[in-house]
Amino acid sequence: MSLVYEKQIRVTEDHIDGNNHVNNVQYVHWVEEIAGEHWDFVKHRTEYPEDIWMLLDHHIQYKKQVYLGDIIKIKTYPKAPEGIKQPRKVEFYCNDKLVVDSTTLWVLIDVKTQKIKRLESDWLDKL
Protein backbone atom coordinates (compact mmCIF):
# COMPACT_ATOMS: atom_id res chain seq x y z
CA MET A 1 0.00 0.00 0.00
CA SER A 2 1.13 3.47 -0.69
CA LEU A 3 0.77 5.50 2.44
CA VAL A 4 0.64 8.65 0.30
CA TYR A 5 -2.44 9.48 -1.76
CA GLU A 6 -2.66 12.46 -4.11
CA LYS A 7 -5.15 14.18 -6.37
CA GLN A 8 -5.53 17.46 -8.20
CA ILE A 9 -8.42 19.91 -8.19
CA ARG A 10 -9.02 22.94 -10.37
CA VAL A 11 -10.54 25.77 -8.34
CA THR A 12 -14.01 26.68 -9.61
CA GLU A 13 -16.45 29.45 -8.68
CA ASP A 14 -18.12 27.03 -6.25
CA HIS A 15 -14.91 27.03 -4.17
CA ILE A 16 -14.57 30.83 -3.98
CA ASP A 17 -15.87 33.06 -1.17
CA GLY A 18 -16.69 36.76 -0.97
CA ASN A 19 -12.99 37.61 -0.74
CA ASN A 20 -12.37 36.01 -4.16
CA HIS A 21 -10.19 33.18 -2.81
CA VAL A 22 -10.86 29.56 -1.81
CA ASN A 23 -13.22 29.52 1.15
CA ASN A 24 -11.72 28.13 4.37
CA VAL A 25 -14.70 25.80 4.82
CA GLN A 26 -13.88 24.32 1.40
CA TYR A 27 -10.49 23.18 2.68
CA VAL A 28 -12.16 21.35 5.57
CA HIS A 29 -14.43 19.63 3.05
CA TRP A 30 -11.44 18.62 0.92
CA VAL A 31 -9.60 17.28 4.00
CA GLU A 32 -12.50 14.96 4.78
CA GLU A 33 -13.05 14.06 1.13
CA ILE A 34 -9.46 13.02 0.39
CA ALA A 35 -9.18 11.06 3.65
CA GLY A 36 -12.30 9.11 2.63
CA GLU A 37 -11.00 8.53 -0.89
CA HIS A 38 -7.69 7.26 0.46
CA TRP A 39 -9.45 4.85 2.83
CA ASP A 40 -11.72 3.60 0.04
CA PHE A 41 -8.60 2.99 -2.06
CA VAL A 42 -6.79 0.88 0.58
CA LYS A 43 -9.37 -0.55 3.00
CA HIS A 44 -9.68 -3.88 1.17
CA ARG A 45 -6.00 -4.51 2.05
CA THR A 46 -6.64 -4.14 5.79
CA GLU A 47 -8.36 -6.19 8.48
CA TYR A 48 -11.00 -3.43 8.71
CA PRO A 49 -12.66 -3.11 5.27
CA GLU A 50 -16.17 -2.57 6.68
CA ASP A 51 -15.22 -0.09 9.38
CA ILE A 52 -15.36 3.69 9.08
CA TRP A 53 -13.27 6.61 10.30
CA MET A 54 -14.65 9.43 12.43
CA LEU A 55 -12.91 12.80 12.59
CA LEU A 56 -12.13 13.91 16.15
CA ASP A 57 -9.94 16.94 15.70
CA HIS A 58 -8.52 19.06 12.92
CA HIS A 59 -5.98 21.83 12.71
CA ILE A 60 -5.45 23.85 9.56
CA GLN A 61 -2.82 26.44 8.86
CA TYR A 62 -3.44 28.75 5.91
CA LYS A 63 -0.17 29.93 4.39
CA LYS A 64 -1.17 31.46 1.02
CA GLN A 65 -4.39 32.25 -0.82
CA VAL A 66 -5.62 30.23 -3.80
CA TYR A 67 -7.79 31.75 -6.52
CA LEU A 68 -10.23 30.87 -9.29
CA GLY A 69 -8.64 28.70 -11.96
CA ASP A 70 -5.66 27.63 -9.85
CA ILE A 71 -4.81 23.94 -9.74
CA ILE A 72 -4.30 22.49 -6.28
CA LYS A 73 -2.43 19.27 -5.60
CA ILE A 74 -3.69 17.61 -2.43
CA LYS A 75 -1.46 15.08 -0.71
CA THR A 76 -2.46 12.98 2.30
CA TYR A 77 -0.87 10.28 4.40
CA PRO A 78 -1.37 8.69 7.82
CA LYS A 79 1.20 9.18 10.55
CA ALA A 80 2.07 6.77 13.36
CA PRO A 81 -0.96 5.96 15.56
CA GLU A 82 -1.33 7.63 18.95
CA GLY A 83 -3.24 5.13 21.08
CA ILE A 84 -6.76 4.92 19.64
CA LYS A 85 -6.18 8.05 17.54
CA GLN A 86 -4.90 7.92 14.00
CA PRO A 87 -3.20 11.17 12.87
CA ARG A 88 -3.36 12.14 9.21
CA LYS A 89 -1.61 14.91 7.31
CA VAL A 90 -3.24 16.69 4.39
CA GLU A 91 -1.14 19.16 2.44
CA PHE A 92 -2.35 21.50 -0.30
CA TYR A 93 0.08 22.75 -2.94
CA CYS A 94 -0.37 25.38 -5.62
CA ASN A 95 2.47 25.96 -8.09
CA ASP A 96 4.59 23.57 -5.98
CA LYS A 97 4.24 25.79 -2.89
CA LEU A 98 2.58 24.59 0.31
CA VAL A 99 -0.50 26.79 0.70
CA VAL A 100 -2.46 24.93 3.40
CA ASP A 101 -1.24 22.40 5.97
CA SER A 102 -3.65 20.23 7.94
CA THR A 103 -3.26 17.69 10.72
CA THR A 104 -6.29 15.65 11.73
CA LEU A 105 -7.01 12.97 14.33
CA TRP A 106 -9.37 10.11 13.51
CA VAL A 107 -10.74 7.03 15.29
CA LEU A 108 -11.84 3.83 13.60
CA ILE A 109 -15.46 2.90 14.29
CA ASP A 110 -16.67 -0.71 14.20
CA VAL A 111 -19.75 -0.56 11.97
CA LYS A 112 -21.51 -3.38 13.81
CA THR A 113 -20.99 -2.19 17.40
CA GLN A 114 -20.68 1.56 16.67
CA LYS A 115 -17.75 1.60 19.11
CA ILE A 116 -14.19 2.78 18.67
CA LYS A 117 -11.90 0.01 17.52
CA ARG A 118 -8.38 -0.07 18.95
CA LEU A 119 -5.76 -0.58 16.25
CA GLU A 120 -2.41 -2.23 16.78
CA SER A 121 0.37 0.35 16.97
CA ASP A 122 2.08 -1.17 13.94
CA TRP A 123 -1.02 -1.67 11.78
CA LEU A 124 0.30 0.65 9.06
CA ASP A 125 3.50 -1.39 8.78
CA LYS A 126 1.46 -4.46 7.83
CA LEU A 127 0.03 -2.86 4.71
Buried (B, 14 or more C-beta within 10 A) or exposed (E): EEEEBBBEBEBEEEBBEEEEBBBEEBBBEBBBBBBEBBBEEBBEEBEBEEBBBEBEEBEBEBEEEBEEEBEBBBBBBBBEBEEBBBBBBBBBBBEEEEBBBBBBBBBBBEEEEEEBBEBEEEBBEEE
